[in-house]
Amino acid sequence: MPTRILEMDDDIKLTAFCVALNAVSDCVIITDTDGVIHFSNDCAKSLLAVNDSSHQNLTDSLKFIQQSDTRFRSVSIEELCQDQALMELQQTCFLSGKDGRVIPFKISAQFVSAKLNGGKSQYCIFTIVDESKTNQLKETIDFQKKYDQLTGLVNRSEFERVLMETLQDAKLNKATHSMFLIKLSQTKLINEAAGYLAGNELIKSFAEKLSDNTRSNDLLARIGNDEFCLLLWRVDIELAEKIAVKLLANLERFSFTWNKKEYLAGSVIGVTKIDSTVESWVQAIQHAEMACSQAKVTGPNQYCIYSPSAIELKSHQEEVQWVSKLVYAVRNDWFEFYQQPIISLKGERDLNHCEVLLRVRDEHNKASSPAAFLIAAEKYNMINMIDRWVVLNSFRWLSEHRGIFLDHINVNLSGISLTQPEFLTYIDDLMTRFLVPPEKLCFEITETAAVENLMKAREFIDTIKSFGCRIALDDFGTGMASFSYLKNLPVDFVKIDGEFVREITEDRVSVAMVRSINDVAHEIGALTIAEYVENNAIKEQLIDLGVDFAQGYGIGLPEPIDSLVEKEHSYPYSSSR
């Protein structure tokens, strides 16, 4: 250890030295080489009951408690003066405080030479830091990494980690486990009717109800806004079914009261088996989601056990039915446009625009969203035909409403169309035919579609922009390497994935993600659009984060596109605070 000369023959300097040490928030103790205490600051006296007036020995004053068995450990002054021994003490022991409190600590020692009364003696200065607050902060951070802040349940990332361990157990030990995906209904309705605070309380109450009906050795997690997973360790599918029946019976009576109004909220459960045949945790959750979707079709408060043959057969039949419906819809104009407003959060109302949404009418005049038919369209190579219908009719609508107050409209394209040069020729021909100002059109492509074929996506974007049209990158943030791709895609708008946006009022990680995406997008010269803006609290947070535009049910519900003409003077909705 380095040696320094400590001048202590000047009373004024010594007094100032003692005052300075007493102001330090760490414990400072000075001993001679035998361990006799010559000085201790106020912190050491209050925290460790060290006394420098009675010639106490440091080895008697510091009481070390072993972490392994909570027994007291005696330590010599020689050990306290060795760096390696101090390091080992920090890792294996606590200090006993004046009030009996157990204190995690850091300790260091440094030798000094001091002239006292004309002679020279060697002393050791010990510095002891109370690590209690640091450890509490670490525990808080660890808790937030693993647990959902709203409900206190395990969060999705931690659940996925445990699920991977469960799959390993299933493969190595040929064990069988079961998993529930539990979806709560009516959350959106309650959010709209009573506000997001009521929605949060609904989620918390439902989580408590689930916890009360869950065994202590099972793992309950919140994996989405209104989605929960229950992992049943070493439970076969027969017993899991009995548990599902009992759980639903208890959940059927679940109700929620807010401002003296009672709301009923149902739920459905998807049940799946986890054994050596399950390839990954992703597949396990997909199976549970498929079963949950099937249960939802059956009705509220129902469950369904995943069965590959039954669910896949039903899915195939539905897809085949959609193929004939889609062909008929294209030929007979059963498709129709809806729109959802996208408003400026900067107060620039002249920049407000909308996203064009596709709907298809059935024989009962009921409109279906793309989620119902796009999978079948992609699987049976019909998606390009639908893309062409959408683009053609977007040009047609703009040509018929040239004076519309919107800055532009956003039109969705599939990933398949990005890879087809003839599709670009088709767009170019339509521009010549309809003479629509190109800046009135913005084409939306998903991040996933762009990343899957980055070179083709870049060619598509460059060509579209050469036409004078704009490009928006949809669902940004869903990919693992989103930022690394963004700098290579010269888009005009970046639409922040709604899974991050909907959580920003209750999850700091989501806030950080939205802030990061917004900052990076602005650095490349793109404007940002937040999706899934479901209430005013989310909107206010987005304004504070500097996001440019907002879209979602809290901004405006999807409506037939001709409603824009009817509300020419009232649209767009105000974006003021």
Secondary structure as UniProt FT lines:
FT   STRAND          5..7
FT   HELIX           11..22
FT   STRAND          27..32
FT   TURN            33..34
FT   STRAND          36..40
FT   HELIX           42..48
FT   TURN            52..55
FT   HELIX           58..61
FT   STRAND          64..66
FT   TURN            67..69
FT   STRAND          72..73
FT   HELIX           77..80
FT   HELIX           83..92
FT   STRAND          93..96
FT   TURN            98..99
FT   STRAND          102..103
FT   STRAND          105..116
FT   TURN            117..118
FT   STRAND          119..130
FT   HELIX           132..146
FT   TURN            149..151
FT   HELIX           156..173
FT   STRAND          177..184
FT   HELIX           187..194
FT   HELIX           196..212
FT   TURN            216..217
FT   STRAND          219..222
FT   STRAND          227..232
FT   TURN            233..234
FT   HELIX           237..251
FT   TURN            252..253
FT   STRAND          255..258
FT   TURN            259..260
FT   STRAND          261..264
FT   STRAND          267..274
FT   TURN            276..277
FT   HELIX           281..298
FT   STRAND          303..305
FT   HELIX           308..332
FT   STRAND          335..344
FT   HELIX           349..351
FT   STRAND          353..361
FT   TURN            363..364
FT   STRAND          367..368
FT   HELIX           370..372
FT   HELIX           374..379
FT   TURN            380..381
FT   HELIX           383..400
FT   TURN            402..403
FT   STRAND          409..412
FT   HELIX           415..418
FT   HELIX           421..434
FT   HELIX           438..440
FT   STRAND          441..446
FT   HELIX           447..452
FT   HELIX           454..467
FT   STRAND          470..476
FT   TURN            480..481
FT   HELIX           482..486
FT   TURN            487..488
FT   STRAND          493..496
FT   HELIX           498..501
FT   TURN            502..506
FT   HELIX           508..523
FT   TURN            524..525
FT   STRAND          527..530
FT   HELIX           536..545
FT   STRAND          549..550
FT   TURN            553..555
FT   STRAND          559..560
FT   TURN            561..562
FT   HELIX           563..566
FT   TURN            567..570
//
